[in-house]
Amino acid sequence: MQRSGSQKVLLVLSILKIIVAVLAILFGAFTFYTMGSASMADLSSVAAESGADAESVLAVGLLVGGFMFVGGLVDIILGILGIRAANDNQKIMPVWWLALIALVLGIIGIFMSLAQGTMTSSSLASDLGSVVFSLLMFWIANNIKLQAGK
């Protein structure tokens, strides 16, 4: 079977998405675990530096860890379905929807970082990279969707 140019790009993006998703899942699980096992004394010292209370620091840490873990799961499913759709363009709709969800999650991630006041140049670059990557996957999936006549 001959793949179109969009399907070839989707295959490469899907493989990259799986690699990045595994890293996000590991980092999210690590963040969730470390926040869950941190003592209140440790959280209080972090909270004192940020001007918040320990419970807020714990809640935000658990939320960020959980968000990264769930986002990584969505991304790994998107990568797997992307590989499947790169082989058969009739199976593009789940990729289209999940790319849209990943795009929305990436935008929410940027707003969460801004709301927490934890936005740094490296986190901004990472978050924007995620949004651009998801936008590219959505655009490629949309091209394949139009080619498949869906």
VMD Tcl script that builds the backbone (N, CA, C; Angstrom):
set m [mol new atoms 450]
animate dup $m
set s [atomselect $m all]
$s set {name element resname resid chain x y z} {
  {N N MET 1 A 0.831 -1.175 0.000}
  {CA C MET 1 A 0.000 0.000 0.000}
  {C C MET 1 A 0.879 1.243 0.000}
  {N N GLN 2 A 0.535 2.189 -0.825}
  {CA C GLN 2 A 1.271 3.432 -0.941}
  {C C GLN 2 A 0.674 4.470 0.008}
  {N N ARG 3 A 1.507 5.040 0.844}
  {CA C ARG 3 A 1.052 6.076 1.769}
  {C C ARG 3 A 1.154 7.437 1.091}
  {N N SER 4 A 0.192 8.302 1.419}
  {CA C SER 4 A 0.276 9.680 0.942}
  {C C SER 4 A 1.321 10.420 1.775}
  {N N GLY 5 A 1.676 11.608 1.332}
  {CA C GLY 5 A 2.635 12.412 2.085}
  {C C GLY 5 A 2.139 12.710 3.492}
  {N N SER 6 A 0.849 12.991 3.627}
  {CA C SER 6 A 0.271 13.265 4.941}
  {C C SER 6 A 0.332 12.040 5.844}
  {N N GLN 7 A 0.129 10.866 5.269}
  {CA C GLN 7 A 0.192 9.644 6.072}
  {C C GLN 7 A 1.624 9.375 6.539}
  {N N LYS 8 A 2.615 9.684 5.700}
  {CA C LYS 8 A 4.015 9.514 6.106}
  {C C LYS 8 A 4.351 10.464 7.258}
  {N N VAL 9 A 3.907 11.697 7.140}
  {CA C VAL 9 A 4.149 12.672 8.210}
  {C C VAL 9 A 3.434 12.237 9.479}
  {N N LEU 10 A 2.219 11.742 9.342}
  {CA C LEU 10 A 1.465 11.271 10.510}
  {C C LEU 10 A 2.184 10.116 11.191}
  {N N LEU 11 A 2.774 9.228 10.439}
  {CA C LEU 11 A 3.510 8.099 11.012}
  {C C LEU 11 A 4.689 8.600 11.853}
  {N N VAL 12 A 5.462 9.529 11.305}
  {CA C VAL 12 A 6.610 10.068 12.033}
  {C C VAL 12 A 6.147 10.821 13.284}
  {N N LEU 13 A 5.125 11.657 13.137}
  {CA C LEU 13 A 4.604 12.401 14.289}
  {C C LEU 13 A 4.051 11.461 15.357}
  {N N SER 14 A 3.417 10.389 14.951}
  {CA C SER 14 A 2.849 9.441 15.905}
  {C C SER 14 A 3.932 8.738 16.709}
  {N N ILE 15 A 5.009 8.379 16.053}
  {CA C ILE 15 A 6.122 7.738 16.767}
  {C C ILE 15 A 6.748 8.719 17.756}
  {N N LEU 16 A 6.948 9.952 17.320}
  {CA C LEU 16 A 7.475 10.975 18.236}
  {C C LEU 16 A 6.512 11.226 19.402}
  {N N LYS 17 A 5.221 11.215 19.115}
  {CA C LYS 17 A 4.204 11.446 20.143}
  {C C LYS 17 A 4.262 10.360 21.205}
  {N N ILE 18 A 4.469 9.111 20.788}
  {CA C ILE 18 A 4.554 8.002 21.742}
  {C C ILE 18 A 5.775 8.175 22.646}
  {N N ILE 19 A 6.893 8.546 22.071}
  {CA C ILE 19 A 8.119 8.739 22.862}
  {C C ILE 19 A 7.922 9.845 23.896}
  {N N VAL 20 A 7.389 10.972 23.470}
  {CA C VAL 20 A 7.157 12.090 24.386}
  {C C VAL 20 A 6.095 11.726 25.422}
  {N N ALA 21 A 5.096 10.966 25.022}
  {CA C ALA 21 A 4.028 10.572 25.950}
  {C C ALA 21 A 4.550 9.684 27.066}
  {N N VAL 22 A 5.441 8.770 26.738}
  {CA C VAL 22 A 6.022 7.906 27.765}
  {C C VAL 22 A 6.786 8.753 28.779}
  {N N LEU 23 A 7.532 9.736 28.293}
  {CA C LEU 23 A 8.255 10.629 29.203}
  {C C LEU 23 A 7.293 11.443 30.069}
  {N N ALA 24 A 6.202 11.920 29.493}
  {CA C ALA 24 A 5.214 12.686 30.259}
  {C C ALA 24 A 4.547 11.817 31.319}
  {N N ILE 25 A 4.233 10.580 30.982}
  {CA C ILE 25 A 3.621 9.667 31.950}
  {C C ILE 25 A 4.574 9.412 33.112}
  {N N LEU 26 A 5.842 9.175 32.792}
  {CA C LEU 26 A 6.823 8.933 33.847}
  {C C LEU 26 A 7.001 10.166 34.733}
  {N N PHE 27 A 7.107 11.334 34.121}
  {CA C PHE 27 A 7.280 12.559 34.901}
  {C C PHE 27 A 6.037 12.878 35.720}
  {N N GLY 28 A 4.859 12.675 35.146}
  {CA C GLY 28 A 3.619 12.910 35.877}
  {C C GLY 28 A 3.472 11.968 37.059}
  {N N ALA 29 A 3.800 10.696 36.855}
  {CA C ALA 29 A 3.737 9.725 37.949}
  {C C ALA 29 A 4.746 10.072 39.035}
  {N N PHE 30 A 5.953 10.505 38.626}
  {CA C PHE 30 A 6.974 10.903 39.595}
  {C C PHE 30 A 6.517 12.117 40.399}
  {N N THR 31 A 5.962 13.110 39.726}
  {CA C THR 31 A 5.467 14.309 40.411}
  {C C THR 31 A 4.345 13.948 41.372}
  {N N PHE 32 A 3.422 13.129 40.913}
  {CA C PHE 32 A 2.293 12.708 41.754}
  {C C PHE 32 A 2.808 11.960 42.983}
  {N N TYR 33 A 3.766 11.061 42.773}
  {CA C TYR 33 A 4.316 10.269 43.880}
  {C C TYR 33 A 5.069 11.153 44.872}
  {N N THR 34 A 5.932 12.032 44.370}
  {CA C THR 34 A 6.718 12.866 45.286}
  {C C THR 34 A 5.843 13.834 46.058}
  {N N MET 35 A 4.818 14.362 45.421}
  {CA C MET 35 A 3.914 15.274 46.149}
  {C C MET 35 A 3.111 14.499 47.181}
  {N N GLY 36 A 2.698 13.292 46.837}
  {CA C GLY 36 A 1.911 12.487 47.763}
  {C C GLY 36 A 2.716 12.004 48.949}
  {N N SER 37 A 4.022 11.809 48.761}
  {CA C SER 37 A 4.843 11.296 49.852}
  {C C SER 37 A 5.610 12.391 50.585}
  {N N ALA 38 A 5.472 13.640 50.153}
  {CA C ALA 38 A 6.172 14.745 50.825}
  {C C ALA 38 A 5.566 14.986 52.203}
  {N N SER 39 A 6.432 15.332 53.118}
  {CA C SER 39 A 5.950 15.632 54.472}
  {C C SER 39 A 5.382 17.047 54.494}
  {N N MET 40 A 4.553 17.311 55.467}
  {CA C MET 40 A 3.965 18.648 55.593}
  {C C MET 40 A 5.043 19.691 55.896}
  {N N ALA 41 A 6.128 19.293 56.553}
  {CA C ALA 41 A 7.221 20.232 56.829}
  {C C ALA 41 A 7.873 20.678 55.518}
  {N N ASP 42 A 8.093 19.703 54.622}
  {CA C ASP 42 A 8.666 20.041 53.323}
  {C C ASP 42 A 7.724 20.945 52.532}
  {N N LEU 43 A 6.448 20.596 52.542}
  {CA C LEU 43 A 5.464 21.403 51.818}
  {C C LEU 43 A 5.332 22.786 52.426}
  {N N SER 44 A 5.443 22.886 53.744}
  {CA C SER 44 A 5.351 24.185 54.413}
  {C C SER 44 A 6.506 25.088 54.010}
  {N N SER 45 A 7.721 24.507 53.860}
  {CA C SER 45 A 8.863 25.334 53.457}
  {C C SER 45 A 8.702 25.814 52.012}
  {N N VAL 46 A 8.191 24.955 51.152}
  {CA C VAL 46 A 7.931 25.369 49.768}
  {C C VAL 46 A 6.826 26.420 49.744}
  {N N ALA 47 A 5.810 26.203 50.568}
  {CA C ALA 47 A 4.686 27.139 50.614}
  {C C ALA 47 A 5.136 28.502 51.123}
  {N N ALA 48 A 6.043 28.520 52.103}
  {CA C ALA 48 A 6.522 29.787 52.647}
  {C C ALA 48 A 7.246 30.599 51.582}
  {N N GLU 49 A 7.980 29.919 50.703}
  {CA C GLU 49 A 8.687 30.607 49.621}
  {C C GLU 49 A 7.725 31.184 48.592}
  {N N SER 50 A 6.614 30.497 48.375}
  {CA C SER 50 A 5.678 30.946 47.339}
  {C C SER 50 A 4.557 31.813 47.885}
  {N N GLY 51 A 4.439 31.893 49.205}
  {CA C GLY 51 A 3.386 32.706 49.804}
  {C C GLY 51 A 2.047 31.998 49.874}
  {N N ALA 52 A 2.033 30.676 49.768}
  {CA C ALA 52 A 0.794 29.906 49.826}
  {C C ALA 52 A 0.828 29.021 51.065}
  {N N ASP 53 A -0.244 28.301 51.296}
  {CA C ASP 53 A -0.237 27.346 52.413}
  {C C ASP 53 A 0.126 25.955 51.889}
  {N N ALA 54 A 0.500 25.065 52.808}
  {CA C ALA 54 A 0.991 23.734 52.432}
  {C C ALA 54 A -0.069 22.924 51.699}
  {N N GLU 55 A -1.322 23.052 52.108}
  {CA C GLU 55 A -2.385 22.291 51.450}
  {C C GLU 55 A -2.563 22.724 49.995}
  {N N SER 56 A -2.407 24.013 49.735}
  {CA C SER 56 A -2.521 24.502 48.360}
  {C C SER 56 A -1.384 23.978 47.496}
  {N N VAL 57 A -0.169 23.966 48.057}
  {CA C VAL 57 A 0.980 23.442 47.317}
  {C C VAL 57 A 0.766 21.973 47.003}
  {N N LEU 58 A 0.270 21.213 47.989}
  {CA C LEU 58 A -0.005 19.792 47.779}
  {C C LEU 58 A -1.064 19.591 46.707}
  {N N ALA 59 A -2.147 20.353 46.785}
  {CA C ALA 59 A -3.238 20.214 45.813}
  {C C ALA 59 A -2.768 20.547 44.404}
  {N N VAL 60 A -2.005 21.622 44.271}
  {CA C VAL 60 A -1.513 22.015 42.949}
  {C C VAL 60 A -0.538 20.968 42.417}
  {N N GLY 61 A 0.346 20.464 43.274}
  {CA C GLY 61 A 1.301 19.443 42.844}
  {C C GLY 61 A 0.612 18.176 42.387}
  {N N LEU 62 A -0.390 17.750 43.152}
  {CA C LEU 62 A -1.135 16.546 42.764}
  {C C LEU 62 A -1.911 16.778 41.469}
  {N N LEU 63 A -2.471 17.974 41.327}
  {CA C LEU 63 A -3.207 18.309 40.112}
  {C C LEU 63 A -2.283 18.312 38.889}
  {N N VAL 64 A -1.114 18.918 39.028}
  {CA C VAL 64 A -0.167 18.971 37.909}
  {C C VAL 64 A 0.312 17.565 37.549}
  {N N GLY 65 A 0.668 16.760 38.577}
  {CA C GLY 65 A 1.114 15.395 38.319}
  {C C GLY 65 A 0.031 14.573 37.645}
  {N N GLY 66 A -1.196 14.685 38.148}
  {CA C GLY 66 A -2.314 13.958 37.546}
  {C C GLY 66 A -2.603 14.429 36.137}
  {N N PHE 67 A -2.528 15.731 35.922}
  {CA C PHE 67 A -2.785 16.300 34.598}
  {C C PHE 67 A -1.743 15.812 33.596}
  {N N MET 68 A -0.468 15.781 34.015}
  {CA C MET 68 A 0.582 15.301 33.113}
  {C C MET 68 A 0.398 13.821 32.800}
  {N N PHE 69 A 0.021 13.047 33.805}
  {CA C PHE 69 A -0.177 11.610 33.611}
  {C C PHE 69 A -1.324 11.359 32.636}
  {N N VAL 70 A -2.443 12.014 32.849}
  {CA C VAL 70 A -3.607 11.835 31.967}
  {C C VAL 70 A -3.293 12.355 30.562}
  {N N GLY 71 A -2.618 13.505 30.481}
  {CA C GLY 71 A -2.228 14.030 29.176}
  {C C GLY 71 A -1.303 13.075 28.437}
  {N N GLY 72 A -0.395 12.435 29.172}
  {CA C GLY 72 A 0.493 11.445 28.571}
  {C C GLY 72 A -0.266 10.235 28.061}
  {N N LEU 73 A -1.275 9.809 28.821}
  {CA C LEU 73 A -2.097 8.682 28.363}
  {C C LEU 73 A -2.846 9.028 27.087}
  {N N VAL 74 A -3.409 10.233 27.042}
  {CA C VAL 74 A -4.106 10.674 25.822}
  {C C VAL 74 A -3.124 10.710 24.655}
  {N N ASP 75 A -1.911 11.210 24.913}
  {CA C ASP 75 A -0.914 11.298 23.848}
  {C C ASP 75 A -0.459 9.922 23.362}
  {N N ILE 76 A -0.304 8.969 24.284}
  {CA C ILE 76 A 0.145 7.634 23.846}
  {C C ILE 76 A -0.951 6.947 23.026}
  {N N ILE 77 A -2.199 7.130 23.424}
  {CA C ILE 77 A -3.306 6.580 22.636}
  {C C ILE 77 A -3.357 7.263 21.271}
  {N N LEU 78 A -3.143 8.582 21.264}
  {CA C LEU 78 A -3.118 9.322 20.001}
  {C C LEU 78 A -2.007 8.810 19.094}
  {N N GLY 79 A -0.838 8.543 19.656}
  {CA C GLY 79 A 0.270 8.029 18.853}
  {C C GLY 79 A -0.034 6.667 18.266}
  {N N ILE 80 A -0.598 5.788 19.076}
  {CA C ILE 80 A -0.936 4.439 18.592}
  {C C ILE 80 A -1.994 4.503 17.497}
  {N N LEU 81 A -3.025 5.302 17.722}
  {CA C LEU 81 A -4.065 5.439 16.698}
  {C C LEU 81 A -3.533 6.146 15.452}
  {N N GLY 82 A -2.561 7.044 15.640}
  {CA C GLY 82 A -1.947 7.716 14.497}
  {C C GLY 82 A -1.184 6.748 13.607}
  {N N ILE 83 A -0.485 5.810 14.230}
  {CA C ILE 83 A 0.222 4.786 13.452}
  {C C ILE 83 A -0.782 3.941 12.675}
  {N N ARG 84 A -1.886 3.603 13.329}
  {CA C ARG 84 A -2.931 2.816 12.660}
  {C C ARG 84 A -3.527 3.588 11.483}
  {N N ALA 85 A -3.777 4.886 11.682}
  {CA C ALA 85 A -4.367 5.701 10.617}
  {C C ALA 85 A -3.367 5.981 9.497}
  {N N ALA 86 A -2.074 5.969 9.822}
  {CA C ALA 86 A -1.071 6.162 8.774}
  {C C ALA 86 A -1.050 4.976 7.818}
  {N N ASN 87 A -1.496 3.834 8.294}
  {CA C ASN 87 A -1.563 2.644 7.445}
  {C C ASN 87 A -2.900 2.513 6.724}
  {N N ASP 88 A -3.963 3.090 7.289}
  {CA C ASP 88 A -5.294 3.004 6.690}
  {C C ASP 88 A -6.006 4.327 6.931}
  {N N ASN 89 A -6.101 5.155 5.889}
  {CA C ASN 89 A -6.662 6.494 6.073}
  {C C ASN 89 A -8.157 6.499 6.435}
  {N N GLN 90 A -8.818 5.381 6.341}
  {CA C GLN 90 A -10.229 5.304 6.734}
  {C C GLN 90 A -10.387 5.326 8.261}
  {N N LYS 91 A -9.293 5.139 8.988}
  {CA C LYS 91 A -9.330 5.093 10.449}
  {C C LYS 91 A -8.814 6.398 11.068}
  {N N ILE 92 A -9.029 7.515 10.399}
  {CA C ILE 92 A -8.459 8.785 10.830}
  {C C ILE 92 A -9.294 9.521 11.877}
  {N N MET 93 A -10.584 9.250 11.973}
  {CA C MET 93 A -11.443 10.046 12.859}
  {C C MET 93 A -11.042 9.993 14.338}
  {N N PRO 94 A -10.674 8.842 14.906}
  {CA C PRO 94 A -10.220 8.879 16.306}
  {C C PRO 94 A -8.974 9.739 16.483}
  {N N VAL 95 A -8.080 9.741 15.506}
  {CA C VAL 95 A -6.880 10.578 15.574}
  {C C VAL 95 A -7.274 12.044 15.524}
  {N N TRP 96 A -8.206 12.368 14.654}
  {CA C TRP 96 A -8.678 13.746 14.514}
  {C C TRP 96 A -9.223 14.243 15.847}
  {N N TRP 97 A -10.086 13.429 16.487}
  {CA C TRP 97 A -10.683 13.834 17.761}
  {C C TRP 97 A -9.650 13.920 18.878}
  {N N LEU 98 A -8.776 12.922 18.979}
  {CA C LEU 98 A -7.781 12.940 20.049}
  {C C LEU 98 A -6.750 14.048 19.852}
  {N N ALA 99 A -6.419 14.367 18.610}
  {CA C ALA 99 A -5.512 15.493 18.360}
  {C C ALA 99 A -6.168 16.794 18.822}
  {N N LEU 100 A -7.446 16.915 18.609}
  {CA C LEU 100 A -8.179 18.089 19.081}
  {C C LEU 100 A -8.182 18.140 20.605}
  {N N ILE 101 A -8.406 17.006 21.256}
  {CA C ILE 101 A -8.387 16.948 22.728}
  {C C ILE 101 A -6.995 17.280 23.248}
  {N N ALA 102 A -5.951 16.727 22.620}
  {CA C ALA 102 A -4.572 17.014 23.039}
  {C C ALA 102 A -4.251 18.499 22.867}
  {N N LEU 103 A -4.775 19.098 21.824}
  {CA C LEU 103 A -4.585 20.533 21.608}
  {C C LEU 103 A -5.223 21.332 22.734}
  {N N VAL 104 A -6.443 20.979 23.088}
  {CA C VAL 104 A -7.144 21.667 24.181}
  {C C VAL 104 A -6.402 21.463 25.506}
  {N N LEU 105 A -5.941 20.224 25.772}
  {CA C LEU 105 A -5.185 19.958 27.002}
  {C C LEU 105 A -3.890 20.771 27.047}
  {N N GLY 106 A -3.230 20.918 25.914}
  {CA C GLY 106 A -2.016 21.729 25.859}
  {C C GLY 106 A -2.284 23.185 26.172}
  {N N ILE 107 A -3.372 23.706 25.652}
  {CA C ILE 107 A -3.740 25.104 25.924}
  {C C ILE 107 A -4.103 25.262 27.398}
  {N N ILE 108 A -4.830 24.300 27.954}
  {CA C ILE 108 A -5.163 24.337 29.379}
  {C C ILE 108 A -3.889 24.294 30.219}
  {N N GLY 109 A -2.911 23.493 29.794}
  {CA C GLY 109 A -1.633 23.415 30.503}
  {C C GLY 109 A -0.929 24.757 30.561}
  {N N ILE 110 A -0.971 25.502 29.474}
  {CA C ILE 110 A -0.359 26.840 29.468}
  {C C ILE 110 A -1.073 27.744 30.463}
  {N N PHE 111 A -2.400 27.720 30.458}
  {CA C PHE 111 A -3.150 28.565 31.390}
  {C C PHE 111 A -2.940 28.136 32.841}
  {N N MET 112 A -2.779 26.830 33.080}
  {CA C MET 112 A -2.497 26.366 34.446}
  {C C MET 112 A -1.147 26.889 34.929}
  {N N SER 113 A -0.159 26.849 34.057}
  {CA C SER 113 A 1.169 27.359 34.425}
  {C C SER 113 A 1.119 28.858 34.697}
  {N N LEU 114 A 0.370 29.569 33.887}
  {CA C LEU 114 A 0.232 31.011 34.113}
  {C C LEU 114 A -0.498 31.299 35.422}
  {N N ALA 115 A -1.559 30.546 35.708}
  {CA C ALA 115 A -2.341 30.760 36.924}
  {C C ALA 115 A -1.536 30.426 38.180}
  {N N GLN 116 A -0.666 29.432 38.088}
  {CA C GLN 116 A 0.153 29.045 39.236}
  {C C GLN 116 A 1.334 29.978 39.425}
  {N N GLY 117 A 1.662 30.737 38.413}
  {CA C GLY 117 A 2.835 31.589 38.472}
  {C C GLY 117 A 4.127 30.809 38.301}
  {N N THR 118 A 4.047 29.631 37.706}
  {CA C THR 118 A 5.235 28.783 37.531}
  {C C THR 118 A 5.760 28.823 36.107}
  {N N MET 119 A 5.281 29.754 35.315}
  {CA C MET 119 A 5.683 29.828 33.914}
  {C C MET 119 A 7.118 30.353 33.827}
  {N N THR 120 A 7.996 29.548 33.292}
  {CA C THR 120 A 9.368 29.953 33.004}
  {C C THR 120 A 9.562 29.874 31.501}
  {N N SER 121 A 10.693 30.350 31.041}
  {CA C SER 121 A 10.921 30.311 29.594}
  {C C SER 121 A 11.002 28.863 29.098}
  {N N SER 122 A 11.571 27.969 29.904}
  {CA C SER 122 A 11.657 26.573 29.461}
  {C C SER 122 A 10.297 25.888 29.503}
  {N N SER 123 A 9.482 26.173 30.530}
  {CA C SER 123 A 8.150 25.560 30.573}
  {C C SER 123 A 7.253 26.144 29.485}
  {N N LEU 124 A 7.425 27.422 29.194}
  {CA C LEU 124 A 6.659 28.030 28.106}
  {C C LEU 124 A 7.035 27.382 26.780}
  {N N ALA 125 A 8.328 27.171 26.570}
  {CA C ALA 125 A 8.770 26.526 25.327}
  {C C ALA 125 A 8.219 25.111 25.235}
  {N N SER 126 A 8.223 24.385 26.346}
  {CA C SER 126 A 7.695 23.026 26.366}
  {C C SER 126 A 6.193 23.009 26.089}
  {N N ASP 127 A 5.457 23.881 26.772}
  {CA C ASP 127 A 4.010 23.936 26.582}
  {C C ASP 127 A 3.645 24.373 25.168}
  {N N LEU 128 A 4.347 25.361 24.656}
  {CA C LEU 128 A 4.073 25.806 23.288}
  {C C LEU 128 A 4.444 24.721 22.282}
  {N N GLY 129 A 5.520 23.996 22.561}
  {CA C GLY 129 A 5.899 22.882 21.692}
  {C C GLY 129 A 4.817 21.824 21.653}
  {N N SER 130 A 4.236 21.540 22.808}
  {CA C SER 130 A 3.142 20.561 22.883}
  {C C SER 130 A 1.930 21.033 22.093}
  {N N VAL 131 A 1.597 22.299 22.238}
  {CA C VAL 131 A 0.444 22.846 21.516}
  {C C VAL 131 A 0.694 22.824 20.005}
  {N N VAL 132 A 1.889 23.235 19.595}
  {CA C VAL 132 A 2.214 23.248 18.163}
  {C C VAL 132 A 2.212 21.826 17.604}
  {N N PHE 133 A 2.761 20.870 18.364}
  {CA C PHE 133 A 2.791 19.477 17.931}
  {C C PHE 133 A 1.377 18.938 17.771}
  {N N SER 134 A 0.510 19.214 18.748}
  {CA C SER 134 A -0.880 18.756 18.670}
  {C C SER 134 A -1.620 19.434 17.523}
  {N N LEU 135 A -1.348 20.709 17.319}
  {CA C LEU 135 A -1.960 21.435 16.209}
  {C C LEU 135 A -1.518 20.838 14.876}
  {N N LEU 136 A -0.245 20.485 14.770}
  {CA C LEU 136 A 0.264 19.864 13.549}
  {C C LEU 136 A -0.391 18.504 13.318}
  {N N MET 137 A -0.524 17.716 14.386}
  {CA C MET 137 A -1.194 16.408 14.239}
  {C C MET 137 A -2.647 16.593 13.811}
  {N N PHE 138 A -3.329 17.580 14.402}
  {CA C PHE 138 A -4.721 17.850 14.034}
  {C C PHE 138 A -4.805 18.260 12.565}
  {N N TRP 139 A -3.904 19.117 12.120}
  {CA C TRP 139 A -3.913 19.590 10.744}
  {C C TRP 139 A -3.658 18.441 9.762}
  {N N ILE 140 A -2.667 17.593 10.083}
  {CA C ILE 140 A -2.368 16.440 9.218}
  {C C ILE 140 A -3.564 15.478 9.206}
  {N N ALA 141 A -4.150 15.227 10.398}
  {CA C ALA 141 A -5.320 14.344 10.463}
  {C C ALA 141 A -6.473 14.927 9.645}
  {N N ASN 142 A -6.624 16.233 9.671}
  {CA C ASN 142 A -7.678 16.875 8.896}
  {C C ASN 142 A -7.410 16.702 7.398}
  {N N ASN 143 A -6.149 16.814 6.973}
  {CA C ASN 143 A -5.806 16.579 5.563}
  {C C ASN 143 A -6.143 15.158 5.141}
  {N N ILE 144 A -5.779 14.192 5.988}
  {CA C ILE 144 A -6.073 12.784 5.672}
  {C C ILE 144 A -7.568 12.550 5.665}
  {N N LYS 145 A -8.280 13.187 6.589}
  {CA C LYS 145 A -9.739 13.070 6.660}
  {C C LYS 145 A -10.371 13.571 5.352}
  {N N LEU 146 A -9.877 14.685 4.846}
  {CA C LEU 146 A -10.409 15.217 3.584}
  {C C LEU 146 A -10.066 14.299 2.420}
  {N N GLN 147 A -8.851 13.701 2.431}
  {CA C GLN 147 A -8.475 12.779 1.379}
  {C C GLN 147 A -9.334 11.518 1.403}
  {N N ALA 148 A -9.681 11.092 2.627}
  {CA C ALA 148 A -10.499 9.870 2.760}
  {C C ALA 148 A -11.962 10.137 2.474}
  {N N GLY 149 A -12.341 11.406 2.353}
  {CA C GLY 149 A -13.724 11.756 2.059}
  {C C GLY 149 A -14.631 11.651 3.262}
  {N N LYS 150 A -14.112 11.880 4.459}
  {CA C LYS 150 A -14.931 11.789 5.680}
  {C C LYS 150 A -15.394 13.150 6.096}
}
mol reanalyze $m
mol bondsrecalc $m
mol representation Tube
mol addrep $m
